Amino acid sequence: MSNKAVKYQNLGLIDYKEAWDYQEMLFRATVNRKIQLRNGETTEQTENHILFCEHPHVYTLGKSGDKENLLLNNASLKQNNATYYEINRGGDITYHGPGQLVVYPILDLDHFFSDIHKYLRLLEESVILTLAEYGIEAGRVDGLTGVWIEGNKSSARKICAIGVKSSRWVTMHGIGFNVNPDLSYFSHIIPCGIQDKAVTSMERELGRKVDMHEIANVLKDKLATLFEFSYTV
């Protein structure tokens, strides 16, 4: 029997490592429950979680990434009040910081669908639909994960990065959505290893800041609609 209830938490501004450790704990608990179910050791269904948060300035490198795409040394990281982690998601390097909405779904996809490609596309679609609520037309670029504005033009600019990990159809990591971040921090990396496309934010596109709680609620609703789940606290 599928469980489409999702436990929602907004962690606010939280240290990257603290949030990563929390994700790992939820992820391992879900995977372990799946193993117990398979072995007939329990009848309790796996749980689903979704975490919303922001992070202090941090650069993270995915397992398929190239450290050369970080353009700062340790001293420069310290000068910019930033940290750096090599982590276990897919993708290359990205930046998280205040004003960027980060979303970590820890979902057992067996409750929804066993298709990572579809999962990634629905994460993208949730952001595309959220941006449309603010009059921003966004979409995809063939062969590149994430959400883009004017993606097929020379003026293409990325507004959302997506990188995930999955094991036994349980997910972690997720969305980095540029709402009001300090975009100058992206100048210290080659974002996602892509050299010829710019990075943008809702603030830059609209010419004004967007309330983070408001945008979180919109995105939260879009995710629930696309994945057909209901939230619990």
N, C-alpha and C positions, 0 to 999 in steps of 0.2 A: 504494500500500500504506500502510495507516495505521500510525502509531507511537504506541502507548499507554504508552510508558515515560516517566516523569516524573522529572527530576532534582530531588531534594529538598535544600534547605539551610535550616538554622536559623541566622539571622544574629545572634541574641541582641538585646541593646539596641544599636540603631544609629541614628545621626542620620537624620532624615527625608530630607534632601536627598541624603545618601549612598545611601540605599536607593532613592530615586526615580531617581537617575542610573544605578544598577545595573540596576534594572528597565528603564529606557529602552534601555540597551545590549543586554540580552537580547531585548527587544521588537523593536528595529531589526534585530538579527541574524536573528531569525526571519522578519520581514517580507521582508528582503532575500533570504533563502534561498528563500522562496516565489516571489519574482520570478525568481530564477535558475532554479528548477525549471520555471516556466512558460515561460521563454525557452530551455529546453534547455541551459542553461549548467552544470548540475550534475545529478547523480542522487541526491545525499545528501538524506535526509528532514529536515524541520524537527524541531527539538528542543522538548520541553516542560519547563518549570521551575515549581517552586512554592517560594516563599520564606516562611518563618515568621520573625517578629521582634517586638520591642517598640520603641517610640520614646520619646525624651525628650518632654516636654510640647510639643505642636504642634497648631495649628489649620490645617485645609486647606479650601479653598473650591473646589468643583467649577465647571466652566465654565458651568453653568446657574444657579449660585448668586447670592445677593445679599450683598454685603459688609456690609450693614446688620445681618445676622444674627450678625456678630461684635460683641460688646458691649464690647470693649476697644480702647483706642488704643495707639499704639506704646509709650508710657511704661508703661502698665498691663501690656502683654505682657511687658516686661522685668522688671517687679516680680514677675510670676508665673513667671519663668524659662521663658517659653513663646516659641515662634516661630510664624510665620504664612506660609503659602504659598498662592498661587492656582495650581491645578494643572489637568491635562487629563482628569480623569475626569468622569463624569456625577454628578449630584446637587448638593447644596448644601453647607453647612458641617458639618464634624465635628471631633471632638477625638481625638487619639491621645496616649497616655502610658504610663508604666510600669504594668504590671498589666493592660494591654489586649493581647490576642493579635491581631496583625495578620498577615494571610495574603495574599500576592500570587501568584496563579497567572498565569504567562505561558504560555498554552496555545495551540496551533494547533488551533482547534475543528474544522478539516477532518478531524482524526484522530478526532473524537468525534461531533459533530453541528453543523450550521450553524444554530443557533437561540439567539439571545442571551436571549430570554425563558426558555427551558429552562435555559440556563446560570445565570441569576440565581436561578431557583427551586431548582436543585440546590445552589448555594452556601448558600442559606437552609436547605435541608433538612439539609445537613451539620451546621449549628449546632443546628437543632431536635433532631436525633437525638443529638448530643453532650450537649445539656442533659438529654434524657430519661434518659441514663445516670446522671445525678445527681438524678433525681427531680423535675426542673423541667419543667413542661409549658409549652411555648412554641409559637408559630405565626406566622401572617401577618396583616396588616391589608390589606383590599382597597384597591388603588391606591397602597400605600406599600411600597417596597422595604425589606427588613430583617427582623429577627426580633423578635417582641414577646411579652410575657407579659400575659395577660388583655387581648389586643388589642381585643376587641369590647366592653370595659367602660370605665367612666369611670376606672378605676384602671389603664388601659393604660400600659405602660412598655416602652421599647425597650432591648434587651440587646445588639443587634448591628446595626451599620450596614454597608451594602454599596454600593459605588460602583465602576464599572468603566469601562474604555475598550476599544474594539475597533476594529481596522483590518485588513482582509483576513482576518477571522475569527481574528486573533491578539488575545489579551486581555492586559490589565495592570490594576494596582490590584486591589481586592478587598474583603476582610473586615476589619472592626474589631470584635472580640468582647470585650465587657466582662467580664473575669474578676475581677480585683482592683484596678481603677483607683481613683484619687482622684476620686470623682464630683463633687466641688465644682467641678472645672474645667469641667464642662458648664454650670454656672450663668453662664458668661461668653459663651455663645452661645445662639442659638435652634437647637437641633440639627436638622440637615437641613431647616431652615426651618419646622419644625412646632412651633407654640406651645402646643398644648393637651395634649401627652402628655409624661410624665416619662421619665427615663432610669434604668436600673438595672444591676446587675452580678450575677454569680454569688455574690460575697461577700455582697452585701446580701440576696439571696434565701435563701441557705443559712445566713447568720449566721456564716460562717467563711471563711477564705481557702482557695483551691484552688491546689494545686501547678501552676505554669505548665507544667512539662515534662509532667506527667501529662495535663493538658487538651490540650496540643498533640498528644500521641500519640493521644488519642481522636479528635480532630478530623481528624488526618492519616489515620487508618484509615477514618473515615466518608467522607471525600472520595474515597479510593481505591475504596471499594465503590460509591459512587454513580456515579462517572465511569468505573468499570471500567478503571482504570489500575494500573500497578505502579511502584514507586519504585526509582530508582537513585541513587547518591551521586555 
